[in-house]
């Protein structure tokens, strides 16, 4: 969605929705408890992304041109890597 916002800004358009479809989603047995914990969490308000409005070229963005406001994540959920 970051790239969508960047492209919209430099083309003078408004970003729409970012829709993602999982084609090969799976859950490993050693991640079941973590998945159950994730399902107990109440979703929080989404953060807001602000871009420097002076940037007019897609290749001119720098780290300082991005501001994320209202980011309030839940604590991380530790899980082993499955191979």
Rosetta blueprint (number, residue, H / E / L):
1 X L
2 X H
3 X H
4 X H
5 X H
6 X H
7 X H
8 X H
9 X H
10 X H
11 X H
12 X L
13 X L
14 X L
15 X L
16 X L
17 X L
18 X L
19 X L
20 X L
21 X L
22 X L
23 X L
24 X L
25 X L
26 X L
27 X L
28 X L
29 X H
30 X H
31 X H
32 X H
33 X H
34 X H
35 X H
36 X H
37 X H
38 X H
39 X H
40 X H
41 X L
42 X L
43 X L
44 X L
45 X L
46 X L
47 X L
48 X E
49 X E
50 X E
51 X E
52 X L
53 X L
54 X L
55 X L
56 X L
57 X L
58 X H
59 X H
60 X H
61 X L
62 X L
63 X H
64 X H
65 X H
66 X E
67 X E
68 X E
69 X E
70 X L
71 X L
72 X L
73 X L
74 X L
75 X L
76 X L
77 X L
78 X L
79 X L
80 X L
81 X L
82 X L
83 X L
